[in-house]
Every structure is written in C-alpha cells, then in structure tokens.
Amino acid sequence: MLILLVSDDSAFTPPLQVQGNTLFGQSDADYANKLEESKKSTSGYVFFHCHNLVCWRSKLQPIIATSTHEAELIAMHLSSQEAIWIRNFLTEIQAAVTNTPLDELLDSIDTKVAIHSHKLAPTMLMGDNLGAIHTANNPVSSKRSKHLDIRWLKIREYQEQHRLICKHIDGSKNIADAFTKPLPRDLFAAYRSYMGFSGPETPYQPLGQQ
C-alpha cells in the first residue's frame, strides 16, 4: 500500500526536500519472534521516494522459517513485491525514478540526482543479511537454498529484468529493523527521525550523521 504522509501533529517534521527522485527500500526480519507462540518470523520493510517515506509495513511471515537466512529471504521477497507495485504506480503517473549510489544514499540526504527521462531505473532494495543477499543475487542453487520455496526466489527474476538491485548494508543503518522488534531507545529515535517522525527532543538528521 502506498501511503501519503499527512499529519496535523505539530511534532511531525518531514524529511528535507531534495533534488532527484531515487526510489529505494530496506528490508529486515526478526527470526522466530520470541513473542509469537507459532515461532513465525516477522518481516519489516520501508520505502522512500525522493528521500520521503512513502510506504512501510510489519507483517508476520506466512510460514515458519527454519533459519535466519530463510527468514531474511522471505522478508526480501515481500519487500520486492511492494517495490514492483510502487514502480507500476509510478509508471502509471509517468514519474521518473533515477538511481543514487548506495554510499551517497546512506551518508547524506542531500544527494542531488539529475532527472533524464520518465524511464524507471532499477529500484535498490537493501538488506543486512549477507546470506540472503547472496541467494537473491545468485541464480545457482546450493545446499542452503535448494530447499527454499521457489516463490521466495522470484526476486532473482526481478533483478534479471533490471527492475531491482539487491545490496547489503550494515545492520545499524537498516531502518526496517524498527518494524521487526523492539529496539534501544536511541537507535529507534534515530530511525524515527530519518523517516521524518521527530519531535523537539529528536530533531531531524540524515542517516549516518546521528
């Protein structure tokens, strides 16, 4: 679901408006949720367009993952489905989407990207699990991936079609973590600020400059 942020709360501070229109997302999972009797893992994702938060979700996974690797891959699959939906929506309204290098995305919110056309560049989907990123990027089956449901590997096809690019990021910069489990106060406040929800005690700051 694409959500436009509208709030009358005076504590709400939107992210800085920047030149450029990068669409990127982050995905995470909490393996075998301790608060869930079924031991299903929790998926979380966030998506930004023009560095503004447009979509987020926290959802219990449909099956019991047998490893952190599998839980993270399922979360990436769910995130990729949302990414494709957003891309289709942007295509319908003829919105251009360009790419910003990963380092610039994470280090500064003030990245400037030139807009050249209405053609959508691949959407960057970030995750903090190296095993899941490797599986998503590697079309060859291995002992770790041959048991996985084929639907969780759909993300490979999206990459072959140049609709997605899966990249690894440090766990401390994965904002989607806030949608999978409780976090330390300072870390949660930093993620909340980057998403544009901040009060006087936590003024907005670009991720990486906390």
Secondary structure by P-SEA (a helix, b strand, c coil): cbbbbbbccccccccccccbbbbbbbbbbbcccccccccbbbbbbccccccccccccccccccccccaaaaaaaaaaaaaaaaaaaaaaaaaabbbbbbccaaaaaccccbbbbbccccccbbbbbbccaaaaaaaaccccccccccccccccaaaaaaaaccbbbbcccccccccccccccccaaaaaaaaaaaccccccccccccccc
